[in-house]
Amino acid sequence: MDGNDAVKRTRRQFLHTAVAAAAGAALAGIPRAARAAAGANGGGVKIGIIGSGKIGGTLGGLWVRAGHEVLFSARHLDEVRKLVAGLGSRARAGTPREAAAFGEVVLISVPYGALPQLGRDLAGELRGKVVLDTCNPIPRRDGDVAVAAQAKGSGVASAELLPGVRLVRAFNTVGASALRSEAHRAGDRVAVPLAGDDDAALQIAARLVEDAGFEPVVVGPLVRAKEFDPGTAVLGKALTARELRRALGLGS
């Protein structure tokens, strides 16, 4: 390991500790499950994944390897069972409802057109939880709901479709192939932009971005998620944190 790698590792370790400490402080006085999800004690998080395809399946595997418990779900359980078979005892398969109930944090990675029904069907299980939303609105695939989401911005629109959750837009700019190949890479890590209105939820998301092997960049509240929606210059690019901040006008 050269000097630069040692400095970067030390910086990441410091950030991990700072995020955990900040999350513990920010979550004081809210439910115990949410405090556990922040990882303030360094423990694993129970994560439910709704949509275990290329994005959800890849991230879930990275989180299992990082020490978290993950319940993977999808419409076709046979495929999910194949996915979890090689991931060990911390991975299991279930239905979307089971994933929503299991997770202290829930990742949703489905076609955007499925969000309205999902929000109605799983409202009780998702209420009050940190939800990481990777879903990109694509009008040619998702129809009118995607047209409306592009106009409003996905952060604002997803919050309306998933009422009562602590929403964070995350993992929507980096493609599945980069998630697989670039996780935990040496040197500057690939950056993942985050947007949310709940500071503690953002801190939890930041920790999980790091645990997956990437660098979190908090862009701002949900209204600013529009800045990294489909059609923007950063979508689909494996940028470093410095490159991403520059592209979004966030400074160095």
Buried (B, 14 or more C-beta within 10 A) or exposed (E): EEEEEEEBEEEEEEBBEEBBEBBBEBBEEEEEEBBBBBBBEEEBBBBBBBBBBBBBBBBBBBBBBBEBBBBBBBEEBEBBEEBBEEBEEBBBBBBBBBBBBBBBBBBBBBBBBBBEEBBEBBBEBBEEBBBBBBBBBBBEEBEEBBEBBBEBBBBBBBBBBBEBBBBBBBBBBBBBEBBBEBBBEEEBBBBBBBBBBBBBBBBBBBBBBBBBBBBBBBBBBBBBBBBBBBEBEBBEBBBBBBBBBEBBEBEE
